[in-house]
Amino acid sequence: MKKSKFTIWLKRIVYWGLVIAFFWFINKYFADIEDFVEVVRDADYRWFAVAFAISMLSFCLLAILYRSSVSKLGYNETSIARAIQNFFAFMFVSIINPTSGWGGTLYHANLYSSRNPRSLGGALVGTLVVWILYGFWGISLILPALYYVAPYNGYIKSLGFIAVTLYSVELFVICLTLLSGDRRPVTLNRFAVWISNKWSKVGGLFALSSNSFEVNVHDYCISSKTVAHGSGRYWGELVGTFLVHLTQLIAMICLFIAFGAPVTAAGVIVCYSLLLLFSTISPTPQGIGVAEGLVQVAMSAIGYDSGKSLAVILAYRGITLWIPLLIGFIAFKKISMFDNKAVNSFKDSTPDEVLV
């Protein structure tokens, strides 16, 4: 118990230490505070409100895409309102969970399986399909942005290409597990049991046993086969994830206008895509402190005023991270109150057949 409390406090100290270090970094190297305050004071907040509305619209669209993807694998469709609630709770768990996006993804899949007679394995496949498609479009934006920034700042270039490589490897591994579920289910099952023996907890939310892991892998493999042999059904998700990125880019443009920053294709794409990259691949949850600082360096390198670019970056993080975090906290508490089964544990059932 003492060790557990020590670990919790250590994580808190490290987390808030990073947050404080970020603001010290911004204050020392980037922002003339008076200029920044002046930019914020003179901002046109009507455009900020438009950016916020568009950003929320993109999150709702992403929630609907997750709902559509999971329902195609035989899970009962939830209402759109509940799908949106699930999505914001997923965002909250992804931020506060030590495993970041992985813990949140398992939690999100479990929310869909909790009201179905099946395990979360299949719902996890549906969730990962959207994640892969979203990542595909994201990398398509990130690579041109890095090539554009490279001549201006070698530091950002090096970190960026390392991060995008890790991001690509992550997506490749996910694709590989889906392919293994279709072609090598026995191998995947053995690997899952090995993982369950090595990792008894996933972010403190789910207690994993060999039995529950085998059940979920069984469902994961069946759903992987469904995706592999019916991939044409996911054109809607492919187009939808592109539209999510497009709406976020439009929200970014609105923030550039709101804070008086020059609206250029290069500036908008660099700001958006690098925030996406360093929020996804970062030593801190959702890139808190890291993404803001690195993107500010990149924006200054390509000629943007530090005060205006910082205002845009922090405002964008506000409408895509901190406000959704608050909404997600409310959604998480509501789900915890009315559906404890979805929060506390995986389903524990026995597969009807053995995969061979």
PAROMAR-812758 format. One record per residue: x, y, z of N, C-alpha, C, CB in turn. Coordinates in steps of 0.02 Angstrom, whole numbers, padded with zeros to 5 digits, always signed. Glycine has a CB too. Layout:
N
XYZXYZXYZXYZ;...
//
This chain:
356
+00041-00060+00000+00000+00000+00000+00043+00063+00000-00047+00000+00060;+00097+00062+00041+00141+00120+00044+00174+00132-00024+00194+00110+00099;+00195+00076-00055+00226+00083-00120+00178+00112-00171+00252+00015-00144;+00115+00092-00166+00064+00117-00212+00055+00192-00202-00002+00080-00201;+00051+00214-00140+00042+00285-00127+00103+00325-00150+00030+00298-00052;+00162+00296-00139+00224+00329-00161+00224+00337-00237+00286+00289-00139;+00203+00284-00273+00201+00287-00346+00152+00340-00370+00181+00220-00375;+00094+00343-00338+00044+00393-00357+00071+00464-00348-00020+00384-00316;+00101+00477-00290+00128+00544-00277+00186+00560-00323+00150+00550-00205;+00227+00510-00339+00283+00521-00385+00257+00541-00453+00327+00457-00390;+00205+00507-00477+00176+00524-00542+00149+00595-00541+00121+00473-00561;+00116+00614-00486+00089+00681-00482+00144+00734-00483+00048+00688-00419;+00198+00721-00446+00253+00768-00443+00285+00776-00512+00306+00745-00392;+00296+00719-00547+00326+00722-00613+00280+00759-00662+00340+00651-00639;+00215+00744-00658+00166+00775-00703+00165+00850-00694+00096+00746-00690;+00156+00874-00633+00152+00946-00621+00220+00979-00630+00125+00960-00551;+00274+00942-00618+00341+00968-00632+00349+00984-00705+00394+00920-00609;+00324+00940-00748+00328+00950-00820+00285+01010-00841+00306+00888-00857;+00226+01016-00811+00183+01072-00828+00216+01138-00809+00115+01066-00792;+00245+01141-00748+00279+01202-00725+00340+01217-00769+00301+01194-00652;+00377+01164-00786+00435+01173-00829+00416+01200-00898+00472+01106-00838;+00358+01178-00922+00334+01204-00987+00322+01279-00984+00270+01167-01007;+00287+01302-00933+00273+01374-00929+00336+01414-00917+00222+01387-00873;+00384+01386-00879+00447+01420-00870+00484+01425-00936+00491+01383-00817;+00481+01371-00976+00514+01369-01040+00485+01422-01087+00508+01299-01071;+00419+01425-01089+00385+01474-01131+00405+01545-01109+00309+01465-01128;+00404+01557-01044+00418+01624-01018+00490+01645-01033+00406+01625-00943;+00537+01597-01029+00608+01614-01036+00629+01623-01109+00650+01561-01004;+00603+01579-01152+00631+01577-01219+00586+01604-01275+00649+01509-01235;+00521+01601-01266+00480+01615-01324+00438+01679-01318+00435+01559-01336;+00405+01686-01264+00353+01737-01262+00375+01799-01225+00291+01710-01231;+00371+01854-01260+00373+01918-01225+00303+01925-01195+00392+01979-01273;+00299+01920-01129+00233+01917-01095+00189+01975-01115+00242+01915-01020;+00217+02034-01120+00176+02092-01137+00146+02085-01206+00218+02156-01133;+00187+02061-01255+00161+02051-01322+00107+01997-01324+00218+02031-01370;+00119+01944-01286+00070+01890-01284+00004+01914-01254+00097+01831-01243;+00008+01951-01200-00053+01978-01168-00089+02025-01216-00036+02015-01102;-00050+02064-01253-00081+02110-01301-00116+02073-01357-00028+02157-01331;-00086+02019-01381-00117+01978-01433-00182+01948-01408-00070+01922-01456;-00181+01922-01347-00241+01892-01318-00295+01944-01307-00225+01858-01252;-00274+02005-01285-00323+02058-01272-00356+02083-01335-00288+02116-01236;-00318+02085-01389-00344+02112-01452-00375+02059-01497-00290+02148-01489;-00380+01999-01474-00406+01944-01515-00479+01953-01531-00395+01877-01481;-00499+01927-01588-00570+01927-01608-00600+01861-01585-00578+01937-01686;-00634+01861-01529-00658+01799-01498-00719+01770-01533-00673+01811-01426;-00746+01807-01580-00799+01776-01621-00771+01719-01663-00833+01829-01667;-00710+01730-01689-00677+01677-01726-00656+01619-01681-00617+01704-01763;-00638+01636-01619-00622+01583-01571-00683+01540-01558-00596+01614-01505;-00741+01571-01551-00803+01534-01540-00819+01488-01600-00862+01582-01527;-00806+01514-01661-00817+01474-01721-00770+01413-01721-00808+01517-01785;-00706+01426-01703-00657+01372-01701-00678+01319-01650-00587+01400-01683;-00702+01340-01592-00724+01293-01541-00782+01251-01566-00744+01331-01477;-00832+01283-01598-00890+01247-01624-00869+01196-01677-00941+01296-01653;-00824+01215-01721-00801+01170-01774-00762+01111-01744-00757+01207-01825;-00721+01126-01693-00682+01073-01661-00729+01023-01627-00634+01103-01609;-00780+01047-01592-00828+01001-01560-00865+00960-01613-00878+01041-01518;-00879+00991-01670-00912+00955-01725-00868+00898-01749-00928+01003-01783;-00802+00911-01755-00756+00859-01778-00753+00801-01728-00686+00888-01790;-00755+00817-01663-00754+00764-01612-00818+00722-01616-00746+00794-01542;-00875+00755-01627-00937+00718-01634-00936+00673-01695-00997+00767-01638;-00906+00698-01750-00900+00657-01810-00856+00597-01797-00871+00699-01868;-00801+00607-01760-00756+00551-01744-00792+00499-01701-00693+00577-01709;-00832+00523-01654-00871+00477-01611-00919+00435-01653-00909+00516-01558;-00951+00467-01702-00998+00431-01745-00961+00379-01788-01036+00481-01790;-00900+00396-01809-00860+00348-01848-00842+00287-01807-00797+00382-01875;-00823+00298-01744-00810+00241-01699-00872+00198-01691-00785+00266-01630;-00929+00230-01682-00992+00195-01674-01008+00153-01736-01050+00244-01661;-00998+00183-01795-01012+00148-01857-00965+00089-01867-01004+00196-01916;-00901+00098-01852-00852+00045-01861-00867-00015-01816-00782+00071-01848;-00883-00001-01753-00898-00055-01706-00963-00091-01724-00902-00028-01634;-01013-00054-01745-01078-00084-01761-01072-00131-01822-01130-00031-01774;-01025-00117-01867-01016-00160-01926-00988-00229-01907-00969-00127-01976;-00964-00236-01846-00937-00299-01822-00987-00338-01780-00873-00287-01783;-01050-00318-01784-01103-00356-01751-01123-00333-01682-01082-00425-01747;-01097-00275-01661-01116-00249-01595-01178-00205-01603-01058-00208-01563;-01222-00210-01553-01283-00170-01556-01266-00096-01558-01329-00185-01496;-01298-00060-01603-01285+00011-01609-01309+00049-01547-01318+00039-01672;-01265+00091-01521-01286+00136-01467-01314+00199-01499-01226+00153-01419;-01347+00240-01460-01372+00303-01486-01312+00349-01502-01420+00337-01436;-01323+00397-01545-01269+00444-01562-01248+00483-01499-01292+00493-01617;-01297+00501-01458-01281+00538-01396-01235+00497-01351-01346+00557-01358;-01250+00433-01345-01208+00390-01302-01139+00380-01333-01243+00323-01290;-01137+00374-01399-01073+00367-01433-01028+00427-01420-01083+00357-01509;-01058+00487-01422-01020+00548-01408-00997+00549-01335-01062+00611-01425;-01041+00528-01290-01023+00524-01219-00964+00475-01210-01083+00502-01176;-00968+00418-01243-00914+00368-01239-00849+00397-01264-00932+00305-01279;-00852+00435-01318-00792+00462-01348-00757+00512-01301-00808+00496-01414;-00796+00557-01271-00765+00606-01226-00737+00573-01163-00816+00661-01207;-00772+00521-01139-00744+00483-01082-00679+00449-01102-00795+00431-01057;-00677+00423-01163-00616+00393-01190-00559+00444-01192-00629+00365-01261;-00573+00506-01213-00522+00558-01214-00496+00572-01144-00550+00622-01245;-00542+00574-01095-00522+00587-01026-00476+00532-01000-00585+00593-00981;-00495+00469-01012-00454+00413-00988-00386+00413-01023-00490+00346-01000;-00384+00430-01087-00321+00431-01124-00273+00482-01095-00334+00447-01197;-00299+00537-01067-00257+00589-01039-00232+00571-00970-00294+00655-01036;-00276+00544-00928-00257+00532-00858-00225+00463-00848-00318+00538-00813;-00232+00418-00897-00208+00350-00888-00133+00345-00901-00246+00302-00935;-00096+00307-00860-00023+00300-00870-00005+00272-00938+00006+00256-00817;-00049+00229-00967-00035+00200-01033-00059+00244-01089-00066+00131-01038;-00084+00303-01072-00106+00353-01121-00160+00323-01168-00046+00379-01162;-00149+00328-01234-00200+00308-01282-00219+00236-01279-00177+00324-01349;-00173+00191-01259-00189+00120-01257-00241+00105-01203-00127+00078-01245;-00231+00133-01143-00280+00123-01090-00347+00151-01109-00256+00154-01026;-00347+00211-01141-00409+00241-01163-00444+00201-01216-00396+00311-01188;-00405+00172-01261-00435+00132-01315-00468+00069-01288-00381+00112-01366;-00436+00035-01241-00467-00023-01209-00530-00004-01171-00417-00058-01162;-00528+00052-01137-00586+00076-01101-00643+00091-01149-00569+00140-01061;-00628+00123-01205-00678+00140-01255-00711+00078-01284-00647+00183-01312;-00669+00028-01301-00696-00035-01327-00740-00070-01276-00639-00081-01349;-00720-00066-01212-00759-00099-01160-00827-00066-01150-00721-00098-01095;-00831-00001-01163-00895+00034-01157-00945+00006-01208-00886+00109-01168;-00921-00009-01268-00965-00037-01319-00983-00110-01304-00932-00032-01388;-00936-00148-01277-00950-00218-01264-00993-00228-01202-00885-00257-01256;-00995-00179-01158-01030-00187-01094-01105-00196-01103-01017-00128-01049;-01131-00173-01159-01203-00180-01172-01218-00231-01226-01233-00112-01192;-01168-00274-01240-01176-00326-01290-01158-00393-01260-01133-00312-01352;-01182-00448-01289-01166-00514-01262-01095-00537-01280-01216-00565-01288;-01058-00496-01317-00990-00514-01337-00938-00479-01294-00980-00498-01411;-00876-00503-01299-00821-00473-01262-00798-00410-01297-00763-00523-01254;-00748-00376-01267-00725-00314-01296-00678-00325-01355-00691-00273-01244;-00656-00387-01368-00608-00400-01421-00631-00373-01488-00595-00473-01427;-00693-00387-01506-00720-00363-01570-00727-00287-01571-00786-00395-01584;-00751-00259-01516-00758-00186-01513-00690-00152-01518-00793-00165-01447;-00638-00185-01492-00570-00158-01497-00548-00155-01570-00521-00200-01456;-00565-00206-01609-00549-00206-01680-00582-00146-01715-00571-00272-01713;-00646-00136-01701-00682-00079-01731-00651-00013-01713-00754-00080-01711;-00629-00007-01650-00597+00054-01628-00530+00064-01663-00587+00053-01552;-00491+00010-01669-00425+00015-01699-00428+00031-01774-00386-00049-01688;-00480+00007-01808-00487+00022-01879-00491+00097-01890-00550-00013-01908;-00532+00131-01849-00538+00204-01855-00472+00238-01836-00595+00230-01811;-00440+00212-01784-00375+00239-01762-00324+00235-01819-00349+00202-01699;-00322+00178-01854-00275+00169-01910-00289+00219-01966-00278+00097-01937;-00352+00225-01984-00371+00271-02038-00356+00343-02019-00445+00263-02055;-00371+00361-01957-00356+00429-01933-00280+00441-01935-00384+00439-01861;-00241+00391-01913-00169+00398-01914-00141+00402-01984-00138+00340-01878;-00171+00366-02031-00148+00368-02101-00153+00438-02129-00190+00320-02144;-00210+00470-02119-00218+00539-02143-00173+00587-02105-00291+00562-02138;-00163+00573-02040-00120+00616-02000-00048+00616-02025-00122+00594-01928;-00021+00556-02039+00047+00551-02064+00053+00583-02133+00069+00477-02067;+00000+00580-02172-00001+00612-02238+00007+00687-02233-00065+00595-02275;-00015+00716-02177-00006+00788-02165+00061+00802-02131-00063+00814-02123;+00082+00757-02087+00143+00769-02047+00206+00770-02090+00149+00715-01994;+00211+00723-02137+00272+00718-02177+00287+00781-02218+00267+00659-02224;+00237+00810-02254+00251+00873-02290+00271+00929-02242+00191+00894-02331;+00239+00930-02183+00255+00983-02134+00327+00978-02111+00207+00979-02074;+00350+00917-02098+00419+00907-02075+00469+00927-02130+00430+00835-02054;+00454+00909-02192+00498+00928-02246+00501+01003-02255+00475+00895-02312;+00446+01037-02241+00444+01110-02247+00485+01142-02191+00372+01136-02245;+00481+01115-02130+00515+01144-02072+00590+01127-02073+00484+01119-02007;+00608+01070-02103+00676+01044-02099+00731+01095-02115+00683+00987-02146;+00725+01136-02168+00779+01183-02183+00786+01239-02131+00768+01214-02250;+00734+01251-02092+00734+01306-02044+00759+01286-01975+00665+01334-02038;+00748+01223-01956+00767+01201-01889+00783+01127-01888+00710+01217-01838;+00847+01111-01883+00869+01041-01884+00846+01002-01823+00943+01037-01889;+00839+01038-01766+00817+01005-01704+00746+00978-01711+00820+01055-01644;+00701+01019-01736+00632+00997-01747+00630+00943-01800+00587+01057-01766;+00672+00951-01851+00675+00900-01904+00693+00832-01875+00726+00921-01958;+00745+00829-01834+00767+00765-01806+00715+00735-01760+00833+00774-01768;+00690+00775-01713+00639+00750-01667+00576+00729-01705+00621+00802-01615;+00558+00769-01755+00498+00755-01793+00501+00689-01831+00484+00810-01842;+00558+00676-01863+00563+00614-01901+00569+00553-01855+00624+00617-01948;+00599+00562-01796+00599+00507-01747+00527+00492-01725+00643+00525-01686;+00490+00546-01709+00421+00538-01686+00376+00508-01739+00393+00605-01663;+00383+00531-01802+00339+00505-01854+00357+00432-01870+00344+00548-01918;+00420+00414-01861+00440+00344-01870+00407+00300-01817+00517+00336-01866;+00408+00324-01754+00376+00286-01700+00300+00282-01711+00390+00320-01632;+00271+00336-01735+00199+00337-01749+00183+00286-01804+00176+00408-01771;+00224+00284-01856+00214+00237-01911+00222+00165-01887+00262+00251-01968;+00272+00153-01844+00282+00086-01817+00222+00064-01775+00347+00084-01774;+00195+00111-01735+00137+00096-01695+00078+00074-01738+00117+00157-01652;+00065+00112-01792+00010+00094-01837+00024+00028-01872-00001+00151-01888;+00087+00016-01890+00106-00047-01923+00093-00106-01877+00180-00045-01946;+00112-00099-01813+00102-00153-01765+00027-00167-01757+00134-00135-01697;-00013-00115-01754-00086-00125-01749-00112-00163-01809-00122-00057-01742;-00090-00142-01869-00110-00177-01930-00087-00250-01928-00081-00142-01993;-00027-00261-01901+00000-00329-01897-00042-00373-01851+00072-00327-01873;-00067-00345-01795-00109-00385-01750-00175-00402-01784-00121-00347-01685;-00202-00355-01823-00264-00369-01859-00253-00424-01911-00291-00305-01893;-00196-00420-01945-00179-00471-01995-00168-00539-01961-00117-00451-02035;-00136-00538-01903-00124-00600-01866-00190-00630-01843-00079-00587-01805;-00237-00587-01823-00303-00612-01803-00338-00648-01859-00346-00555-01778;-00325-00626-01921-00356-00658-01980-00318-00720-02002-00360-00608-02038;-00250-00715-02003-00209-00769-02031-00178-00815-01979-00155-00739-02073;-00159-00788-01920-00124-00827-01869-00157-00819-01801-00050-00806-01866;-00220-00840-01794-00255-00829-01730-00224-00866-01671-00326-00850-01737;-00198-00926-01683-00168-00964-01628-00106-00928-01602-00149-01036-01651;-00065-00903-01648-00004-00866-01628-00023-00803-01588+00037-00847-01690;-00074-00768-01612-00095-00708-01577-00122-00725-01508-00149-00671-01618;-00157-00780-01502-00184-00800-01438-00128-00816-01388-00230-00861-01446;-00076-00851-01412-00020-00867-01368+00016-00803-01345+00029-00914-01403;+00024-00758-01392+00056-00694-01375+00015-00656-01324+00066-00652-01439;-00052-00657-01331-00096-00621-01285-00092-00651-01215-00168-00623-01310;-00090-00717-01211-00084-00750-01145-00017-00732-01113-00090-00827-01152;+00036-00729-01153+00101-00709-01127+00099-00638-01100+00156-00715-01182;+00065-00594-01137+00058-00524-01115+00019-00522-01050+00023-00482-01169;-00034-00562-01045-00076-00561-00984-00037-00584-00923-00138-00605-00994;+00011-00628-00934+00052-00651-00878+00103-00599-00857+00087-00716-00896;+00126-00558-00905+00176-00507-00891+00145-00442-00865+00216-00494-00952;+00084-00430-00886+00052-00366-00871-00017-00378-00842+00048-00321-00935;-00021-00379-00777-00084-00397-00744-00133-00340-00739-00069-00423-00674;-00110-00279-00753-00153-00221-00752-00142-00179-00814-00142-00180-00688;-00195-00150-00839-00189-00102-00894-00212-00035-00868-00230-00124-00957;-00164+00006-00849-00180+00073-00826-00223+00075-00763-00214+00110-00879;-00227+00021-00726-00266+00022-00664-00341+00017-00675-00251+00083-00627;-00363+00012-00737-00435+00010-00750-00461-00061-00759-00452+00051-00812;-00420-00105-00786-00443-00171-00803-00401-00226-00770-00443-00180-00878;-00433-00271-00736-00398-00329-00708-00400-00384-00761-00431-00354-00641;-00341-00406-00783-00337-00454-00837-00319-00523-00811-00286-00431-00889;-00355-00573-00834-00338-00643-00818-00326-00678-00884-00394-00678-00777;-00292-00736-00882-00278-00773-00943-00343-00791-00978-00238-00837-00928;-00394-00810-00938-00458-00831-00967-00491-00773-01005-00505-00857-00913;-00495-00715-00971-00528-00658-01003-00488-00635-01064-00535-00600-00954;-00422-00641-01060-00381-00622-01117-00395-00668-01176-00307-00623-01098;-00399-00733-01164-00412-00781-01218-00481-00768-01249-00408-00853-01191;-00529-00753-01207-00597-00738-01232-00595-00677-01278-00646-00726-01174;-00561-00625-01256-00558-00564-01296-00519-00573-01360-00529-00508-01255;-00465-00612-01357-00426-00625-01417-00466-00667-01467-00360-00662-01399;-00506-00713-01441-00550-00752-01483-00596-00707-01523-00592-00803-01441;-00628-00660-01489-00673-00613-01523-00634-00565-01568-00713-00573-01471;-00574-00547-01546-00531-00503-01586-00515-00536-01654-00465-00487-01548;-00499-00600-01652-00482-00637-01713-00541-00642-01760-00456-00707-01695;-00600-00657-01733-00660-00662-01775-00675-00595-01808-00720-00686-01734;-00669-00541-01770-00683-00474-01798-00629-00454-01848-00687-00422-01741;-00567-00475-01837-00513-00461-01884-00528-00494-01952-00446-00485-01857;-00554-00555-01949-00573-00590-02011-00628-00551-02047-00596-00662-01996;-00676-00526-02010-00731-00488-02039-00705-00425-02074-00782-00468-01985;-00658-00390-02042-00629-00330-02072-00589-00348-02134-00585-00293-02021;-00547-00400-02129-00503-00419-02184-00542-00440-02247-00458-00476-02163;-00598-00473-02237-00637-00497-02294-00695-00452-02313-00663-00567-02279;-00699-00395-02280-00752-00347-02297-00728-00276-02290-00814-00358-02253;-00663-00265-02309-00633-00199-02299-00668-00144-02340-00560-00201-02318;-00701-00164-02394-00736-00115-02435-00792-00079-02398-00764-00148-02496;-00814-00109-02343-00868-00078-02305-00844-00017-02265-00899-00128-02258;-00778-00006-02264-00750+00047-02223-00730+00110-02262-00690+00021-02185;-00757+00117-02323-00744+00177-02361-00773+00238-02325-00773+00172-02431;-00829+00229-02292-00859+00285-02255-00814+00309-02199-00926+00264-02226;-00782+00262-02163-00736+00281-02110-00674+00315-02137-00718+00220-02068;-00651+00291-02196-00592+00322-02228-00606+00394-02246-00572+00282-02291;-00663+00407-02277-00681+00475-02296-00695+00516-02233-00743+00476-02343;-00728+00485-02184-00746+00520-02123-00686+00544-02083-00788+00476-02080;-00634+00502-02078-00574+00522-02041-00538+00579-02078-00526+00462-02032;-00541+00579-02145-00513+00635-02183-00551+00700-02165-00516+00622-02259;-00617+00695-02161-00657+00754-02145-00643+00778-02074-00731+00737-02152;-00627+00732-02028-00609+00753-01960-00547+00797-01962-00597+00691-01915;-00496+00776-01998-00435+00817-02005-00451+00884-02039-00381+00779-02044;-00493+00881-02090-00511+00942-02127-00546+00993-02082-00555+00925-02187;-00593+00969-02041-00628+01015-01996-00581+01043-01943-00687+00979-01963;-00533+01003-01920-00485+01029-01872-00439+01081-01904-00443+00971-01843;-00422+01071-01966-00382+01121-02002-00421+01187-02010-00361+01095-02072;-00486+01181-02023-00528+01240-02028-00532+01276-01960-00600+01221-02053;-00537+01237-01906-00536+01267-01839-00471+01303-01826-00548+01212-01785;-00415+01274-01849-00350+01306-01841-00347+01371-01880-00294+01259-01865;-00374+01373-01940-00376+01434-01980-00414+01489-01943-00408+01421-02049;-00470+01470-01912-00510+01518-01874-00469+01548-01816-00575+01485-01847;-00428+01508-01785-00386+01533-01730-00331+01579-01756-00355+01474-01691;-00303+01563-01814-00254+01608-01845-00286+01677-01856-00228+01579-01912;-00347+01677-01882-00382+01740-01894-00397+01775-01828-00448+01728-01933;-00419+01737-01778-00438+01766-01713-00380+01803-01681-00462+01712-01666;-00319+01777-01687-00262+01807-01653-00216+01846-01700-00222+01753-01618;-00240+01859-01760-00203+01902-01806-00141+01872-01836-00184+01963-01771;-00135+01806-01837-00077+01774-01868-00090+01766-01943-00063+01705-01835;-00040+01776-01985-00049+01768-02057-00072+01697-02075+00017+01784-02095;-00125+01693-02114-00152+01628-02134-00118+01605-02197-00229+01632-02143;-00073+01557-02191-00041+01525-02249-00050+01451-02244+00035+01544-02252;-00051+01417-02302-00059+01344-02301-00004+01311-02262-00061+01317-02374;+00058+01335-02271+00115+01305-02236+00109+01315-02161+00181+01336-02261;+00092+01375-02139+00087+01389-02068+00033+01348-02034+00074+01462-02057;-00025+01344-02066-00081+01307-02036-00066+01233-02032-00145+01319-02077;-00039+01205-02087-00025+01133-02088+00032+01115-02040-00007+01111-02159;+00084+01157-02037+00138+01144-01990+00113+01146-01918+00195+01196-01999;+00075+01196-01901+00049+01203-01832+00004+01144-01814+00011+01269-01824;-00042+01128-01858-00090+01073-01843-00056+01005-01842-00146+01073-01895;-00017+00990-01894+00011+00922-01900+00064+00908-01847+00041+00913-01969;+00105+00958-01829+00155+00946-01778+00124+00942-01708+00208+01002-01779;+00071+00979-01696+00034+00970-01633+00005+00899-01629-00022+01023-01626;-00021+00876-01685-00047+00807-01688+00008+00757-01674-00080+00793-01756;+00065+00766-01706+00121+00719-01699+00147+00717-01628+00177+00737-01746;+00164+00775-01600+00195+00777-01534+00145+00767-01477+00232+00843-01524;+00081+00768-01494+00030+00749-01444+00022+00673-01442-00038+00782-01461;+00034+00641-01499+00027+00569-01504+00089+00532-01479+00012+00548-01576;+00147+00556-01500+00211+00525-01480+00246+00574-01433+00256+00509-01543;+00241+00561-01369+00268+00607-01319+00279+00571-01253+00220+00668-01310;+00328+00594-01214+00338+00563-01147+00285+00583-01097+00406+00583-01121;+00244+00632-01114+00191+00653-01068+00123+00638-01099+00196+00729-01053;+00071+00628-01058+00004+00614-01086-00019+00668-01133-00047+00606-01029;-00038+00648-01194-00062+00695-01246-00012+00751-01260-00127+00725-01224;+00052+00739-01245+00104+00788-01261+00102+00851-01220+00099+00805-01332;+00070+00849-01161+00063+00909-01120+00132+00938-01105+00025+00893-01054;+00142+01000-01122+00205+01034-01110+00256+01023-01165+00234+01011-01046;+00258+00964-01194+00306+00948-01246+00283+00974-01314+00317+00872-01250;+00221+00957-01333+00194+00977-01398+00194+01053-01406+00123+00950-01408;+00171+01089-01356+00167+01162-01360+00235+01193-01372+00135+01191-01297;+00285+01171-01333+00351+01199-01338+00384+01186-01406+00395+01173-01284;+00379+01123-01430+00411+01105-01493+00378+01139-01553+00410+01030-01502;+00312+01143-01552+00277+01176-01607+00291+01251-01607+00201+01163-01602;+00298+01280-01548+00316+01351-01544+00384+01364-01576+00315+01375-01471;+00431+01319-01564+00497+01324-01595+00490+01322-01671+00545+01268-01570;+00450+01274-01696+00441+01266-01768+00408+01328-01799+00399+01204-01783;+00358+01355-01766+00323+01413-01793+00368+01475-01794+00260+01428-01751;+00409+01483-01742+00456+01539-01741+00508+01530-01796+00491+01544-01672;+00528+01467-01808+00579+01454-01859+00556+01472-01929+00600+01381-01856;+00491+01463-01943+00466+01478-02010+00441+01549-02016+00410+01429-02029;+00454+01590-01965+00443+01662-01971+00382+01690-01937+00440+01678-02040;+00347+01653-01896+00288+01679-01862+00306+01717-01798+00239+01622-01846;+00269+01769-01784+00278+01807-01723+00265+01762-01663+00232+01869-01721;+00310+01763-01614+00306+01716-01558+00243+01725-01517+00366+01723-01513;+00223+01788-01506+00163+01800-01467+00100+01774-01500+00156+01874-01453;+00094+01787-01565+00034+01765-01602+00032+01689-01610+00032+01798-01670;+00089+01659-01626+00090+01587-01635+00077+01551-01569+00157+01563-01664;+00104+01578-01514+00092+01548-01449+00018+01552-01430+00134+01582-01395;-00014+01608-01445-00085+01616-01431-00126+01564-01471-00108+01687-01449;-00108+01555-01534-00143+01506-01576-00134+01435-01548-00118+01509-01649;-00072+01418-01530-00057+01351-01505-00095+01337-01440+00018+01343-01493;-00092+01384-01392-00125+01373-01328-00201+01372-01335-00105+01426-01278;-00227+01414-01380-00300+01414-01392-00322+01348-01423-00320+01474-01437;-00283+01324-01471-00300+01260-01503-00298+01203-01453-00254+01246-01561;-00247+01203-01411-00243+01152-01359-00301+01158-01310-00176+01156-01322;-00323+01219-01299-00379+01229-01254-00443+01197-01280-00391+01303-01243;-00456+01206-01346-00519+01181-01373-00515+01108-01394-00539+01223-01433;-00454+01080-01398-00448+01010-01418-00423+00965-01362-00403+01003-01478;-00402+00995-01306-00375+00954-01251-00409+00972-01185-00300+00963-01244;-00403+01034-01163-00424+01051-01095-00500+01055-01088-00394+01117-01075;-00534+01084-01136-00608+01085-01132-00636+01015-01141-00638+01133-01185;-00613+00975-01191-00636+00906-01196-00618+00865-01134-00606+00873-01257;-00562+00881-01100-00545+00847-01038-00599+00857-00985-00477+00871-01012;-00623+00919-00980-00677+00934-00932-00741+00898-00951-00689+01010-00928;-00758+00900-01015-00818+00865-01039-00811+00790-01027-00831+00879-01114;-00751+00764-01041-00738+00693-01032-00742+00672-00959-00671+00675-01059;-00720+00716-00914-00724+00700-00842-00798+00692-00822-00690+00756-00800;-00840+00737-00846-00912+00733-00830-00941+00668-00860-00949+00795-00858;-00922+00653-00923-00948+00592-00955-00924+00530-00918-00926+00589-01029;-00860+00530-00897-00831+00473-00862-00868+00462-00795-00756+00484-00849;-00881+00516-00758-00916+00510-00695-00987+00485-00705-00916+00577-00658;-01019+00508-00757-01087+00486-00772-01088+00411-00787-01118+00526-00830;-01040+00389-00828-01036+00318-00845-01019+00276-00784-00984+00306-00901;-00973+00303-00742-00953+00267-00681-01012+00258-00634-00897+00305-00646;-01056+00308-00633-01113+00307-00587-01166+00257-00611-01143+00377-00581;-01177+00254-00677-01233+00214-00702-01212+00149-00736-01272+00255-00750;-01148+00140-00747-01126+00080-00782-01057+00059-00756-01124+00091-00858;-01054+00038-00692-00991+00019-00661-00957-00039-00697-01002+00002-00588;-00998-00082-00726-00969-00141-00760-00924-00120-00818-01025-00187-00786;-00942-00066-00851-00902-00042-00908-00837-00012-00885-00941+00008-00948;-00833+00012-00824-00773+00045-00800-00725-00002-00767-00792+00100-00752;-00751-00051-00731-00708-00089-00686-00676-00151-00714-00746-00108-00628;-00708-00184-00761-00678-00249-00781-00695-00269-00851-00700-00302-00733;-00654-00313-00878-00670-00346-00940-00726-00397-00927-00607-00379-00971;-00760-00415-00980-00807-00470-00974-00769-00535-00967-00854-00473-01034;-00798-00581-00930-00765-00645-00919-00813-00700-00941-00743-00654-00844;-00803-00724-01002-00846-00776-01028-00803-00827-01064-00900-00747-01075;-00834-00879-01090-00798-00933-01122-00814-00933-01196-00815-01001-01090;-00764-00936-01240-00777-00937-01312-00815-01000-01332-00712-00933-01352;-00858-00992-01381-00899-01048-01403-00860-01097-01446-00959-01023-01439;-00804-01073-01475-00766-01117-01518-00692-01103-01509-00786-01109-01591;-00651-01151-01529-00578-01143-01524-00551-01124-01593-00544-01208-01498;-00512-01071-01596-00484-01050-01660-00428-01096-01681-00460-00977-01657;-00427-01114-01743-00373-01157-01768-00345-01126-01833-00398-01230-01780;
//
